[in-house]
């Protein structure tokens, strides 16, 4: 077959004037990343692009966690089963992801640390969830848990992803049984005093507090039938500050027994959430109802009531086209005093979610709600698949009715085209949010789709809501390789077409597409900047040619050979080099004199999953000098600084004028191939955002049909400012390797070679 690997190294030689060394991109060992003297205030190394921290919850749910340098945390989830409810909790700066069927077992068999994202990211190794088990009876046999050591009433072990799914299935069955009896942690999985904790994680302890005056708080719960509730959860927090009561020790969590739950709390203002779950026979047709008490006061012994019937408003949306709900969620952001805010997001898949509307605003702190829904076309719908991604902001201080009517004027329509040379099953994720919501955690559940593909996405639109689309091109790479868009707003009533992974793939810079309050919450890290003597670079390989898209970067999830390297030269002297797949591209210390920089970036991923665009070599040159007074707008940032003991973004840096290239191959199919014969490749040349633009002075190009062993020049026609058309002819059954060089009037240049940039069909 034409796309089988040739089994030989591919040599890419730099065409930059005065290049000191040849650049090799091949299946060879590379030197370890060079150590750097970087560490100046403001200069921060970029994270490895495309890589997320993948963790597995004890019920088998898999999470991919990415935190932007600005502090926005995105959690992509792949559910272990088709029906699930999850509480995503941001509390006092810590993040927890707690399945509903695990919630009442916190402190009753399951340690809260099992659901701390920080703990999981730190302790999970080699796709194993390490656990410690304590018990008082005979040695327990827990589904899915592999025990490595026994002794003295404790055991050490781990769960793989498959083991966690097995444990999660057993936990779900146990939850349905225990829920009816409110007997959590007494028998079944937890018989004999079994307690499970995350191995290596610090124990969750109650913080040291002043000697508060304590009072008894009784919460009475009534079920849908009006009777005393058994087994549903109640969560209580101090409204001014959850560290007073209800903090990360989860002391504010309990469940109803004979319709009552009791707490000992300090005097003060509180709020509460009653989380009610109902089931049909054998746990079928689950429904979740949230009853929110926005605020109440405890002065003496106090009794408050929550009634499941009051959660009468189902989260639902009427849309222009027929849909079924895939996922619905509500985000409750409860702010306290002194600027503190905590968020509680209930996310349900395959479960009907009801909420209690409220009409009275809190007087201590504030309340804001955000409701989201992902809706899909009904099963067996003919034609192009379509999806609705909806987000709604509630009025300040109250919880509104949860039925929404959506019209075409409320939506942006995005026709998405996904190119891919090897067919696969992937997952896509849509993150969305309003200003004020983005500073917390964002959550998206994976939607499976087959690649290559076309689909239509409808988004809640307008200038006050930002969206970011991401996808994993192969389900086996979940948690490792994400292709993602920049955050962007979408025009209400607008129609757009967005091409994903259109070949050739090559390095691209991050961009900022937001403004105003949204940009302030989602500032962008520049692709190339200088702080004093330190140079910071963060181009992302394997990106496509749509403005704002970034590819999988340096990180490969499969068994393919990775061959990545970079080098930085100042006036022809190499001042830095290394492997960016390890720690990214470290800040480079330069001399203080004006100079010419040459930056060489090689990226290669060799294997049968990547026949097209498996490797690129890009060489940038530009002139640089120290600019101590240079700054960037507040929609960008160059690192962090400490002022009066507070950490904040630093805007002091000078953007470097790197050139960028974008390609459009005429007549390319979704599999990345064109028809044999005349070929046309349109190339646009520009500079990275915020750079001082200088005129583009020219472009030359060459092509190869033997993986870069030899090149032939092409015809180049200038079609506009920075726009060029490259023409040549290619026979059937070949792969086209491209080499392009562009220059600007300031003495900058870019030379890019892309191996097997695209294919020519047979």
Buried (B, 14 or more C-beta within 10 A) or exposed (E): EEBEBEEEBBBBBBBBEEBEEEBBBBBEEBEEBBEBEBEBBBBBBBBBBBBBBBBBBBBBBBBBBBBBBBBBBBBBBBBBBEBBBBBBBBBEEBBBBBBBBBBBBBBBBBBBBBBBBBBBBBBBEEBBBBBBBBBEEEEBEBBBBEBEEEEEEEBBBBBBBEBBBBBBBBBBBBBBBBBEEBBBBEBBBBBEBBBBBBBBBEEBEEEEEEEEEEBEBEBBBBBBEEEBBBBBBBBBBBBBBBBBBBBBBBBBBBBBBEBBBEBEBBBBBBBBBBBBBBBEEEBEEBBBBBBBBBBBBBEEEBEBBBBBBBBBBBBBBEBEEEBEBBBBBBBBBBBBEEEBBBBBBBBBBBBBBBBBBBEEEBEBBBBBBBBBBBBBBEEEBEEEBBBBBBBBBBEEBBBBEBEBEBEEEBBBBBBBBBBBBBEBEBBBBBBBBBBBBBBBBBBBBBBEBEBBBEBBBBBBBBBBBBBBBBBBBBEBBBBBBBBBBBBBBBEBBEEBEBBBBBBBBBBBBBBBBBEEBBBBBBBBBBBBBBBBBBBBBBBBBBBBBBBBBBBBBBBBBBEBBBBBBBBBBBBEEBBBBBBBBEBBBBBBBBEEEEBBBBBBBBBBBBBEBBBBBBBBBBBBBBEBEBBEEBBBEEBBBBBBBEEEEEEEBBBBBBBBBBBBBBBBBEEBBBBBBBBBEEBBBBBBBBBBBBBEBBEBBEBBBBBBBEBBEEBEEBEBEEEEEBBBBBBBEBEEEBBBBBBBBBBBEBEBBBBBBBBBBBBBBE
